[in-house]
Amino acid sequence: MKKITIKDIATEAEVSISTVSFVINGKGEKMGISAAVIKKVQDVAESLNYRPSMIATSLRTGKTRSIGLIVEDISNQFFADLARVIEDEAKNIDYRVFYCSTGDDDERSEELIHSLLQANVDGFIITPTKNLEEKIDLLLKLKKPVVLIDRYFPGQRVSHVVVDNYEASNSATKFLINKGCKNIAVVNSTSEMVQMKLREDGYRDALKENGNYNETLVLHIDYHSNEEGRIAAIVNFFEKNPDIDAVLFLANYMGLAGLQAFRRIGISIPEDISVICFDDHDSFKLHTPTITVVAQPIEDIAIKSIQLLMSQMTDMETFKVEKSLKKGNLIIRESV
């Protein structure tokens, strides 16, 4: 299909190419072009389904009307759902989104930031890796609009939108305590990112307050292990601790591995063990029994991140750093 150019519009509208250029760049009135001609050019452009070149627009305005979205793993349902809402919100304001995954790899994260800088994206929404703080500082020095989601660096002056991980985990653990669970385990990753630390802190403090915290019931799984490795680690842990009567998985991929581990060693939910997992997943709704989860407000996080980014892209000089904390939602199902 032939690409429509401003020359095609000029021919169809019976005006000069310069007139079309002024109109589509929003300078028609300033250049003394009549309202009737402006409307005629706009109507022809629409009828021909004209789409301006992003490169040409970028050269002219310094803007690409694009956002770089860097997440940990786009195949993880939480990040996939988040990316979809962010893309929808960006589309509503006529922005496109380039999104990519880091795999929680610092080197990969840095490469992606440099690639998106070369692509001249207008702003960044990032779920940062452990050692990305300096690169975020670089973006701030370059006066690039940045919003962090899901996690952040304490003390860094950059807008972020995250769930209240401590409160969510603390409340979920207290829910298990109130249900009569005595030996509550937690499964976390070896990641040292702040959101994972806060989730474990919330769990630990709830049990300490109740007087029955047991550090031997804490399992840390290597983040970079594959699914079979995660399942094997969980199987080994629960075989060594047969008295566990409840568990809190601090991420959905660990919860999914846990369900497979329990099936493998014959642990029944909720008869033998009660289960709660962070971040909802379609599999948790389809599993028998259905799995209780701490769901993050994905739509709220996405909308707020776009709003904060737009405030920077509109006026980088006067915007105020905002640290937005959203409340998690405990969705009670059949696993407790």
N, C-alpha and C positions, 0 to 999 in steps of 0.2 A: 504494500500500500504506500502510495506517494506521501512524503512528509509535506505538510502544508507550510508555506512560508509567508512572510509579510507581502511578498510580491504577488502571490496568489490572491491574497485579500485585497490588495490595491487594484488588481485587475478586475476582480468581481465587483468591488464597490465603486469602481471608476474614479479613484482618487490617486494621489501620488504615494509612492512608497514612504516618503518622509511623513506624510499625514498619518498613515497607518502606524508608523513607528511612534509618533507622538501620542496617538490615542491609546495604543496598547500599553504604553509606559506611563499612562496617567498624566500626561502633560498637554492633553488636547486643549483644555480651557486656557491654560497659561500661554499657549501658542496662538490663541485667538481663533481656534477652530470652532465652528458653530455647533450648537447642541445637536442639530439634525444630522450633521456629518459624523459627529462622534457616535451617535446612536447607530447610524448606518454601518459604520466600520465595526462596531461592537457586535451588531447583529450578524454581519457577514462572517466575522471571526468565529462566532458561536456556531453558525450553520455549517461552517467548514471544519468544525472540531479542531480549531487551532490550539496547539500547545506550545508555549514559548520554550526556547532552548534553555535548559538549566545553566549551561556553561555561559551562554550569552548574558543571561540575567545576572549571573554571578559577577561577570566582568564589569557589567554596567553599575550594579548596585552594591557589590561586595557581599551580597546575601545569596544563599542558595535555597532558602526556605526548606532546610533540611535539619534533622536532629539525629545525633549519634546516640544510639541506645546500646550500652554495654552491660550484659548480664552474665551471671555465673554459668548458666547452662540453659539454653533456650529449649532443650528437650525436656527439662523438668517442668511439670505442669504448672507450678506456681509462676515461674518466670515466663512460660509461654502465654498463660492467661494475662499476666501483667503486661507483656509486650503487645498483646492484641488490643487491650483497652487503651494503652498509650498511643498506639498507632491510630485507633479510631478517634481519639481526642485530638491528635495532631492533624488528622485529615479534616476535622471540623474547622480548623483555622488555616487550612490550605498549606500544611507542612507535610513533608514525607519523612519517614523514619528509616534509617539504616541501622539494623541491629545485628549483633554478633555476640559470641560466647567466649568467655575467658578460660573455662575449665578450672577456675581458681588458680590460674598460673600467672604469676607476676610478670614474667617476660612477655607472655602472650598479651596481657593487658596493656603493657607499655607499647607494644607494636600496634595494637588496635587504636590506641589514642593517637599515635603519630599518623596512622593511615587516615583517620577521620579528620585530623588537622589538615592534612594534605588535600582532603576532599572538601575542605572549607565549610564544614557543617557549622550551622549557626549556634548550636548549643549541645551540651552533653548531659545525658542522664545515665548514671553509672552505679552498678553494684560493685564496689571496689574490692580488690584482692588485698591480702594482708599487708603487703609492702608498697602499696600504690600511693601513699600519702604525699610523697614528693612530687609525683606526676600530677596529682590534683593541685598541689601548690603551683606547679608550672602553669597549668591552665588558668588559674586565678591571676597569676602575674601577667599572662597574655590577655587578660580581661575577656576570657571566654566564659560564657554563661555555663554554670555547672550545678546540677542537683544530684545528690546521692540518694539512693533508695535501698531499702532492706538492711543496710549497715552504714556505718560512718566511722570517722576517727575522732574520738573525744578530744576536745580542745581546738580542732581545726575549724576555722571560720568559713564554713560553706553550708549552704542550705541543704537540708536532708528531710526525707519522709520515711519514717520507720514505724513499725508496730511497737507497742510497749512490751518488749519481750520478757522482761523480768516479771511484770504483773501477770501476763498471760500464763507463764509457766508456773508461777506461784499459785495462782487461782486453780489451775488444772491439778496441781499436786494436792492442794487442800480439798478439792472435789473428791479425789481418790481416798484421802484420809477420812473424809466424812462418810464415805461409802464403806468404811470398815477395813480398808486395806492396811496391812501392817508392814510388809516388806516391799517397799516401792523402789524399783530400779529406774535408772535413767540411761538412755543410749544416746551418746553424743559423738561428734566427729573430733578429730585431732585439730581441726581448724581453730585458730586463736582469734578469729574475728569477734568483734564486740557482741554481735547479736547472739552467737552461740554461747559465749561466756555468760551473758545476762540470763539466757534461758536456764542454764545449769545453776546459776546463782539463785534464781527464783525457786527452783526445785529444792535445792539444798536448804535454803532458809525456811521454807515451809515445813520441812521435816525436822530441822533443828528446833523450830518453835514448838513442834509437837513432841520433841524429845526422843525421836527414833531415827535420826540420820545415821546411815551406815555407809561409809565411803567405799566399802567393798562391793556395793551394789551399783557402782558407777562404771559404765563401759565406754571407753573411747575407741572408735573405729577410725583407722587411717582413711582420711578423706579420699585419697587417690586409689584406694583398693577397688577392685571391680565388684560386681554384684555377688558373684560366687564367694569372693573373699569376705564380703560383709555378712553373708548368710552363715558361713563357717564360723566367723567370730562370734556371732550371736548364739549359734548352736552351742559352741563351747562354753560360753558365759552362762547360759541358762542351765546347762547340764551340771555345771559346777555349783550353781546356786538354786537348788530345787525348791527352796522355801519362798522364792519371789512370788508374790501374789498380784502384783501390778507393775506396769512399766510405762514410762513416758518416753516416746521417741521424739527427738528434737528436730527432725526433718523428715519429710515424707519419703525420700528414697531409703532412709534407714528403716522407717516403718514398713515399707513394702518388703524389704529384706527380712524384717522380723516376722512378718506373716508367713513367709515361705519357710523360715527356720522353725517356727512353731509347728507347721504342718509336717515338717520333716521328722521332728522328734515327738510328735503326738501330744502337744500341749493344746488344750481346748480353750477357746475364748467364748464367753467370760467365765466358764466353769472353773478352769485352773488359773487363769490370769486375766486381769482387767487391762485394757489397752487404750492409751490416748496418744495421738500423733500430732505434731505440728504440721500445718499446711494441708489443706484438703486435697483429695485426689479422686478421680472418678472411680478408681479401684476400691477405695474405702466405702463408697456408696453401694457398690455391687457385691462386695465381700459378704459372706454369710458367716458370722453376724456382721452387720454394718459397723464401721469403726468410728468411735468418737474422736473428734479432732479439735485443734485450736486453729481456726481459720483466720487468715489475715484479710483485712478489708481491701481487696485488690482494686476495686473500682475507686475507692477513696484515695488510695495511695497513688494510682495512676493520674487521676484528675488533679490532685494537689501538686504532683511533680511537674505536670505540664504548666499549671498556673505559676508555680515558682520560677520555672524556666522562662516563661513568657515575660514575667516581671523584670528579669535580668536582660532579656533580649530587647525589651522595649526601652529600658533606660539603665544601662550598666553602671552609671555613675551614682544614681540615687537609690537604687533598690536596697532593701534591708535583708540581711541574712535571717532566714527563718528555719527553725528546727521543729518540725512537725511530728508529733507523737500520736499514733493512732491506736485505738483499743482493739485487741484481738477478740474473737468471738468463739466461745466454747460451744461447739455443736454436739449435743449429747445424742448418741446412738446406742447400739445394742452391745457394744464391747465392754461396757462397765456395768 
